[in-house]
């Protein structure tokens, strides 16, 4: 069974970009600005010092902030879009 890849280390860079190291040894720079959406992320968007408080929760394997905000490690690793950006799927039904 393959183990899940999780965030091992985070280092803030310029703006809202962080350098993430993952448990498989890969490293990537990710712009978190698109993910900082909604009231829980407001302090990080508003104040750089709050953004810089990002750490890794080793149990969850992802990045977190002191107010409880976090981002799904699979989204970060796979480069997926934030959930709020995804358009709702249209379900069409036809009758015979």
Backbone as CSV, one residue per row, in Angstrom:
resi,resn,N_x,N_y,N_z,CA_x,CA_y,CA_z,C_x,C_y,C_z
1,UNK,0.836,-1.184,0.000,0.000,0.000,0.000,0.878,1.244,0.000
2,UNK,0.574,2.178,-0.892,1.329,3.408,-1.011,0.928,4.395,0.070
3,UNK,1.903,5.031,0.687,1.566,6.006,1.721,1.186,7.332,1.074
4,UNK,0.375,8.091,1.777,-0.067,9.379,1.275,1.077,10.379,1.403
5,UNK,1.175,11.242,0.425,2.215,12.263,0.438,1.694,13.470,1.205
6,UNK,2.490,13.932,2.142,2.089,15.034,3.009,3.175,16.099,3.049
7,UNK,2.815,17.257,3.564,3.761,18.357,3.701,4.670,18.078,4.894
8,UNK,5.961,18.235,4.672,6.949,17.995,5.712,7.527,19.302,6.251
9,UNK,7.620,20.326,5.361,8.233,21.592,5.758,7.645,22.723,4.931
10,UNK,7.538,23.913,5.551,7.060,25.100,4.847,7.993,26.263,5.133
11,UNK,8.247,27.051,4.085,9.057,28.249,4.235,8.402,29.374,3.439
12,UNK,7.907,30.419,4.122,7.322,31.553,3.407,8.371,32.270,2.562
13,UNK,7.963,32.673,1.373,8.813,33.445,0.468,8.178,34.818,0.284
14,UNK,8.252,35.399,-0.892,7.642,36.707,-1.156,6.136,36.587,-1.352
15,UNK,5.433,37.659,-1.023,3.988,37.688,-1.214,3.321,36.564,-0.434
16,UNK,2.484,35.806,-1.135,1.785,34.679,-0.519,2.363,33.335,-0.985
17,UNK,3.586,33.366,-1.463,4.243,32.153,-1.952,4.974,31.469,-0.804
18,UNK,4.840,30.154,-0.762,5.579,29.347,0.212,6.326,28.248,-0.529
19,UNK,7.441,27.851,0.024,8.165,26.684,-0.487,7.779,25.509,0.390
20,UNK,7.221,24.489,-0.241,6.770,23.303,0.473,7.677,22.126,0.166
21,UNK,8.051,21.402,1.189,8.771,20.140,1.033,7.799,19.037,1.416
22,UNK,7.751,17.998,0.581,6.812,16.906,0.792,7.538,15.646,1.247
23,UNK,6.772,14.724,1.795,7.340,13.496,2.353,7.942,12.576,1.301
24,UNK,7.673,12.811,0.013,8.296,11.995,-1.037,9.611,12.608,-1.520
25,UNK,10.044,13.708,-0.869,11.302,14.346,-1.225,11.184,15.470,-2.228
26,UNK,10.002,15.671,-2.800,9.838,16.761,-3.751,9.649,18.080,-3.018
27,UNK,9.888,19.137,-3.768,9.753,20.481,-3.222,9.119,21.346,-4.298
28,UNK,8.217,22.233,-3.890,7.639,23.143,-4.874,7.239,24.437,-4.206
29,UNK,7.285,25.503,-5.015,6.836,26.816,-4.565,5.387,26.976,-4.987
30,UNK,4.539,27.340,-4.032,3.103,27.442,-4.281,2.626,28.828,-3.873
31,UNK,1.913,29.490,-4.785,1.292,30.772,-4.469,-0.036,30.474,-3.784
32,UNK,-0.127,30.810,-2.511,-1.331,30.498,-1.736,-2.431,31.551,-1.853
33,UNK,-2.171,32.645,-2.552,-3.172,33.703,-2.630,-4.556,33.201,-3.042
34,UNK,-4.669,32.338,-4.059,-6.001,31.854,-4.440,-6.696,31.033,-3.348
35,UNK,-5.928,30.487,-2.422,-6.490,29.645,-1.363,-6.929,30.452,-0.139
36,UNK,-6.467,31.685,-0.043,-6.761,32.505,1.131,-8.091,33.218,0.942
37,UNK,-9.134,32.443,0.862,-10.481,32.923,0.567,-11.404,32.576,1.729
38,UNK,-12.228,33.502,2.127,-13.174,33.253,3.208,-12.700,33.859,4.518
39,UNK,-13.622,33.951,5.476,-13.330,34.631,6.741,-12.166,34.060,7.536
40,UNK,-11.964,32.744,7.492,-10.889,32.161,8.300,-9.511,32.589,7.795
41,UNK,-9.404,32.918,6.512,-8.125,33.341,5.941,-7.950,34.859,5.936
42,UNK,-8.957,35.603,6.362,-8.890,37.068,6.350,-7.664,37.617,7.091
43,UNK,-7.335,37.127,8.295,-6.151,37.668,8.986,-4.861,37.486,8.184
44,UNK,-4.719,36.379,7.467,-3.512,36.132,6.690,-3.449,37.015,5.449
45,UNK,-4.598,37.309,4.856,-4.626,38.200,3.702,-4.331,39.634,4.121
46,UNK,-4.825,40.011,5.281,-4.746,41.396,5.743,-3.375,41.761,6.312
47,UNK,-2.749,40.836,7.022,-1.496,41.150,7.707,-0.424,40.110,7.404
48,UNK,0.669,40.588,6.869,1.788,39.704,6.508,2.281,38.909,7.721
49,UNK,2.336,39.551,8.889,2.798,38.857,10.088,1.938,37.634,10.405
50,UNK,0.634,37.728,10.149,-0.255,36.582,10.373,0.023,35.476,9.355
51,UNK,0.255,35.861,8.109,0.576,34.871,7.081,1.853,34.119,7.445
52,UNK,2.825,34.846,7.975,4.125,34.255,8.309,4.069,33.272,9.470
53,UNK,2.940,33.180,10.148,2.784,32.230,11.257,2.474,30.814,10.772
54,UNK,2.499,30.597,9.474,2.214,29.279,8.907,3.237,28.263,9.414
55,UNK,2.740,27.089,9.766,3.586,25.989,10.220,3.055,24.696,9.610
56,UNK,3.751,23.611,9.885,3.288,22.289,9.446,2.732,21.553,10.650
57,UNK,1.518,21.043,10.501,0.929,20.154,11.503,1.353,18.740,11.098
58,UNK,2.252,18.163,11.865,2.790,16.851,11.488,1.746,15.743,11.524
59,UNK,0.740,15.880,12.361,-0.320,14.847,12.397,-1.194,14.914,11.156
60,UNK,-1.539,16.147,10.741,-2.388,16.311,9.557,-1.565,16.271,8.271
61,UNK,-0.276,16.559,8.384,0.587,16.545,7.210,0.334,17.692,6.263
62,UNK,-0.059,18.833,6.816,-0.324,19.987,5.964,0.032,21.275,6.681
63,UNK,-0.134,22.384,5.964,0.160,23.682,6.555,-1.058,24.204,7.310
64,UNK,-0.772,24.882,8.422,-1.826,25.412,9.282,-1.398,26.766,9.836
65,UNK,-2.387,27.501,10.323,-2.149,28.770,11.007,-2.744,28.679,12.404
66,UNK,-2.312,29.542,13.315,-2.783,29.483,14.706,-4.306,29.587,14.877
67,UNK,-5.003,30.224,13.926,-6.457,30.351,14.050,-7.207,29.097,13.588
68,UNK,-6.471,28.052,13.183,-7.113,26.809,12.759,-7.250,26.643,11.257
69,UNK,-6.913,27.655,10.500,-6.992,27.562,9.040,-5.959,26.558,8.544
70,UNK,-6.329,25.796,7.514,-5.392,24.871,6.889,-5.780,24.685,5.431
71,UNK,-4.909,24.039,4.697,-5.162,23.755,3.283,-4.866,22.278,3.049
72,UNK,-5.753,21.599,2.353,-5.641,20.171,2.075,-4.280,19.859,1.437
73,UNK,-3.531,18.928,2.017,-2.207,18.614,1.463,-2.266,18.033,0.052
74,UNK,-3.330,17.325,-0.289,-3.457,16.781,-1.645,-3.619,17.904,-2.663
75,UNK,-4.359,18.929,-2.290,-4.541,20.092,-3.166,-3.192,20.763,-3.411
76,UNK,-2.398,20.909,-2.355,-1.087,21.539,-2.484,-0.139,20.689,-3.329
77,UNK,-0.121,19.398,-3.090,0.801,18.509,-3.798,0.433,18.363,-5.274
78,UNK,-0.848,18.197,-5.535,-1.302,17.952,-6.909,-1.529,19.225,-7.713
79,UNK,-1.436,20.390,-7.055,-1.641,21.654,-7.757,-3.082,21.883,-8.171
80,UNK,-4.018,21.413,-7.366,-5.439,21.550,-7.682,-5.937,22.965,-7.397
81,UNK,-7.084,23.288,-7.960,-7.718,24.581,-7.732,-8.386,24.609,-6.366
82,UNK,-8.475,25.790,-5.763,-9.222,25.903,-4.506,-10.686,25.520,-4.740
83,UNK,-11.308,24.938,-3.743,-12.690,24.472,-3.874,-13.643,25.589,-4.266
84,UNK,-13.425,26.801,-3.754,-14.353,27.899,-4.056,-14.299,28.307,-5.519
85,UNK,-13.233,27.953,-6.232,-13.109,28.293,-7.655,-13.774,27.276,-8.561
86,UNK,-14.034,26.103,-8.040,-14.646,25.073,-8.867,-16.089,25.440,-9.148
87,UNK,-16.474,25.335,-10.412,-17.858,25.642,-10.763,-18.729,24.441,-10.419
88,UNK,-19.957,24.697,-10.004,-20.846,23.587,-9.682,-21.118,22.752,-10.931
89,UNK,-21.158,21.456,-10.728,-21.433,20.559,-11.844,-22.910,20.626,-12.182
90,UNK,-23.151,20.772,-13.448,-24.524,20.795,-13.917,-24.978,19.350,-14.152
91,UNK,-26.055,19.004,-13.555,-26.589,17.657,-13.731,-27.841,17.787,-14.584
92,UNK,-27.800,17.134,-15.714,-28.986,17.173,-16.572,-29.626,15.796,-16.596
93,UNK,-30.910,15.802,-16.555,-31.640,14.547,-16.621,-32.583,14.618,-17.805
94,UNK,-32.662,13.506,-18.463,-33.609,13.433,-19.586,-34.598,12.327,-19.282
95,UNK,-35.762,12.506,-19.772,-36.776,11.469,-19.596,-37.012,10.793,-20.937
96,UNK,-37.255,9.529,-20.897,-37.487,8.757,-22.129,-38.936,8.699,-22.447
